[in-house]
Amino acid sequence: MKVLVGDLAPNKAGGWDEGNILKLLRDHNPSSPGYPFICHLMDDFVQHGPNGDHVCLLLQPMGSATGSSIRFEHQMPITERIAKHVLLALSYVNEC
């Protein structure tokens, strides 16, 4: 879960609209090859508090750290696979 500062609430003018960008990435083209390699928004809501309204974003779990699964003798194939996944994800973001 990611809680944004009150200045980034959706009713404020300007600023970074992370929630709508994540919704676009989630909904644009689920059949794209890069779609599975994006951390997708599961839900969002606004929490009203004494310091303003805070947008809360619920994202998919990221999984284990990449470094914990890399062994020296297998480092190159894993590195190539990670590079391929990152490039597919970037291609999907560019498509959106």
C-alpha positions in Angstrom: 0.0 0.0 0.0 1.2 3.5 -0.9 -0.2 6.5 0.9 0.4 9.8 -1.0 0.8 13.2 0.8 -2.3 15.3 1.1 -1.1 17.8 -1.6 -1.5 15.1 -4.2 -5.2 14.4 -3.5 -7.3 14.1 -6.7 -9.2 17.3 -6.1 -6.1 19.5 -6.2 -5.0 21.2 -9.4 -1.8 20.2 -11.0 0.8 17.7 -9.6 1.4 14.1 -10.3 -1.6 11.9 -11.0 -0.1 8.5 -10.1 -3.5 6.8 -9.5 -4.8 7.5 -13.0 -1.5 6.5 -14.6 -1.6 3.2 -12.7 -5.2 2.7 -13.8 -4.3 3.3 -17.4 -1.4 0.8 -17.2 -3.8 -1.7 -15.6 -6.7 -1.3 -18.1 -5.0 -0.5 -21.4 -4.1 -3.8 -23.0 -4.0 -6.9 -20.8 -3.0 -9.1 -23.8 0.2 -7.2 -24.4 3.4 -9.3 -23.8 4.7 -6.6 -21.3 1.5 -6.5 -19.2 2.5 -9.2 -16.7 5.8 -7.3 -15.9 4.1 -4.2 -14.6 3.1 -3.8 -10.9 -0.6 -3.3 -11.2 -3.0 -1.2 -9.2 -5.5 -3.4 -7.3 -7.6 -0.7 -5.6 -7.5 2.9 -4.5 -9.3 5.1 -2.1 -9.1 8.5 -0.3 -8.4 8.6 3.4 -9.7 11.9 5.0 -7.5 13.0 7.9 -6.5 16.0 10.0 -3.7 16.9 7.5 -5.9 16.7 4.4 -7.1 14.0 2.0 -4.6 11.2 1.2 -4.8 9.0 -1.8 -4.1 5.4 -0.9 -3.0 3.0 -3.7 -3.1 -0.8 -3.2 -0.6 -2.4 -5.6 0.3 -6.0 -6.3 3.0 -7.5 -4.1 6.4 -7.1 -5.7 7.8 -10.5 -4.8 11.2 -11.5 -3.4 14.3 -9.5 -4.0 16.1 -10.3 -7.2 19.5 -10.5 -5.6 18.5 -13.3 -3.2 17.8 -15.7 -6.1 21.0 -15.0 -8.1 23.9 -17.4 -7.9 27.3 -16.6 -9.3 27.3 -19.5 -11.8 23.8 -18.7 -13.1 24.1 -14.9 -13.0 24.2 -14.3 -16.8 20.9 -16.2 -17.7 19.0 -14.5 -14.9 20.4 -11.1 -15.9 19.3 -11.7 -19.5 15.8 -12.8 -18.3 15.5 -9.7 -16.1 16.6 -7.4 -18.9 14.0 -9.0 -21.2 11.2 -8.5 -18.7 12.3 -4.9 -18.1 12.3 -4.2 -21.9 8.9 -5.8 -22.3 7.5 -3.7 -19.4 9.0 -0.5 -20.9 7.5 -1.4 -24.3 4.1 -1.8 -22.7 4.4 1.6 -20.8 5.4 3.2 -24.1 2.4 1.6 -25.8 0.1 3.1 -23.2 
